[in-house]
């Protein structure tokens, strides 16, 4: 393994935490004897091209410094290669880092854990979801949750999580279930009225909401959480339990497992790792062992 580490930095993550986090993370790698190279693109496309070039040049690891959006961009560069991925999670959500057991919002600690993992060969292969040519690590969201994302992305103010809290309140005012067609592993078809359908490679999204609490990054299957045609009042009662995964015991919630799922519904955008994929229908496939990660 090369002793060069490539830091893949989003300077705007977490209101500037990405830029500030790069220095203590780099110091941790240098203290461990690694050479550090930093990649910062002018935009997402340029950043991805630079990250892919670093992987092709044989970097010892690609370490994404930022939030879930940066982690997702890094996945596009390393998926299907043997280049290890590390995460210095300093964004708003940090769900993939949580799933991997890495420190969150502590860049020095994350750098030390990743450096020790690389030196001790503490590497493992995990599954990824794939939609077309796009990879994702945590959850593909569709329905009420993706509508909240849509609305939040259109809002210029406020910033951070408050924007999405306000977007959620606005979507609740217009709340209604959606007619879905869900096809599992190319066979079983479910025609349902649902509030949302979440396809989990990992257990959480949105900064710790355990929408698919039983999802396992290494079992070759998605956990697909279907929240049925519940009322606004039921949704408000059930929502707080999502942070501990307690919602899956509610009679309106169903969890199924599959290696492939097609989700079809009108006027709904799919989001994976918080990033827009495009309008439904979408087909997601779970690809076993698609990426090598560094963990504690």
Buried (B, 14 or more C-beta within 10 A) or exposed (E): BEBBBBBBBBBBBBEEBBBBBBBBBBBBBBEBEBEBBBBBBEEBEEBBEBBBEBBEEEBBBBBBBBBBBBBBBBBBBBBBBEBBBBBBBBBBBBBBBBBBEBBBBBBBBBBBBBBBBBEEEBBBBBBBBBBEEBBBBBBBBBBBBBBBBBBBBEBEEEEEEEBBEBBBEBBBEEBEBBEBBBBBEEEEEBEBEBBBBBBBBBBBBBBBBBBBBBBBBEBEBBBBBBBBBBEEEBBEEBBEBBBEBBBBEBEBBBBBBBBBBBBBBEEBBBBBBBBEBEEBBBBBBBBEEBBBBBBE
